[in-house]
Amino acid sequence: MSAGPATRARPRPLVTLPGVYPPQHDTRLLLRAMYREGVGPGTELLDLGSGSGALAVGAARCGALVTAVDISWQAVLSTKINAWLSRQRVTVCRGDLTAAVRGRSFDVLVSNPPYVPAPGARQPRGPARAWDAGHDGRLLVDRICDVAPRALRPGGVLLMVHSGLCGTEDTLQRLSSAGLRATVGDHAVIPFGPVLCSRVAWLRCRGLLEEAQNTEELVIIRAENS
């Protein structure tokens, strides 16, 4: 009997260079959604914002033909290292979202973009680029919603994880307006991590958190191209 996807993709410790987002709750939630989608031999999959390469390597272990993209050189190198250590074939490109694969389309697009609402008007620098996403947390989320229809083949699926703090309904409406059938495929409630703990007062002032709230909902957005 052959091993199932979860067995094949049991992770080994991943290399994360300085400034690269290490796999956390959101990564594991998105991996689970990807395996449920039936990613396997012959599936052409695009990982946008690959970070450590956890999603790309997990898909490659299932037999998918994987292209991973990140704008960070450290993330590109981390993905290449982890693919090599795992003996998986992953094509890794540096670029800004789908600009690195212009003209191509895929069966599955997965993304764990930065989505944490952040104070200040300056573009994030250093490690914060992996999580800070503007005042509403949608700096990259909205851009991915906009490029997804052109990057997906008919019947192709977008799987994206983000916090409920940056507006689940906003994402569903934006994707639906772009012609995709969008739903919440999964969710999880987790305690605040260090970044959100450091911003509790600001988030409450903005009305994004209730007074006693100390947990965050993560959602998996699933959108299918008709």
Order of alpha helices (4+ residues) and beta strands (2+ residues): alpha-alpha-beta-alpha-beta-alpha-beta-beta-alpha-beta-alpha-beta-alpha-alpha-beta
